[in-house]
Amino acid sequence: MDFQIALLLGQDGITNGAIYALLALALVLVFAVTRVIFIPQGEFVSYGALTLAMIQAGGIPATVWLLLGAGVLAAALDTRHALRSRQPGRFVQLVGWNVGYPLALIGLLYALPVAELPMLVQVLFALAVVVPMGPLMYRLIFQPIAAAPVLILLIVSVAVHVSMVGLGLLFFGAEGSRTPPFSEARFDAGPLMISGQTIWVVVSSLVLIVALYQFFERTLYGKALRATAINRVGARLMGISPALAGRLTFFLAALIGALSGVLIAPITTIYYDTGFLIGLKGFVGAIIGGLASYPVAAAGAVLVGILEAFSSFWASAHKEVIVFTLIIPVLLWRSLKGRHVEEEE
């Protein structure tokens, strides 16, 4: 290996690590607020990329029908509570958002020549389809069992992952897809040739991380999520709704996952089950951060990306084994240094 190859591998590692860092941050956020180890995080990556590919092919993405079905179920559940509490105005609001929004989205996708629209508009349509699935997932699946032990939440999370992989095969088929790059530009930086798409990935990841930091530091909803992550019982006593915190957290996780899928779709071919492996590598970064520290999780995810890139050069057949083996010494070190804390009842 010479210096130029090392630079190329480092560039690939940082590009992949930027995506893994976003997913690691989402996993830490979801666990801190809801105690859910969010295994389906990677599925939002696949759904975002493949939904964009279907839009660019001129078709109606099948995920929009999943959004409509989930919205109908959520509207039925919430409507029953609204009618019992005699809040007809809330009934109209719930039906309008959960059912009217997907129907309006379907109408736009049918009416507009989506394949001919600018790429930015196509990306916005893909995000508009996939991101609302996050809060709907929380409302339908995790909110009813929010007080369950972590092990039960983990089992349900695995079940949701398996279901989403099966639905992905049904919606998108077994063939992979790759979208056009955001930019065809290439820049020379000494011995390196940096593509415009690589710059898009790294810069978008940094911008999103900074935006999340500003959200948590300067907005009321962000501070509410921070309070819930620090002390769930205390946050409830202060009037912060656990249901609202859960839905907002899953919204952010779905946004991060779908946007990550959109960013990497021009770089690698995405299949219906690709997101699981990508999400696992983000999970390794989250474990390095102890599912608690955002900066350490992001740094760990970048380390995972760099380790993966160099492993693919030295032992490409075993690169996944090498990456996931990293979690063993981390868990051992944390088990020796940490202290056992009983779970809240």
Disulfide bonds with the S-S distance in Angstrom:
none
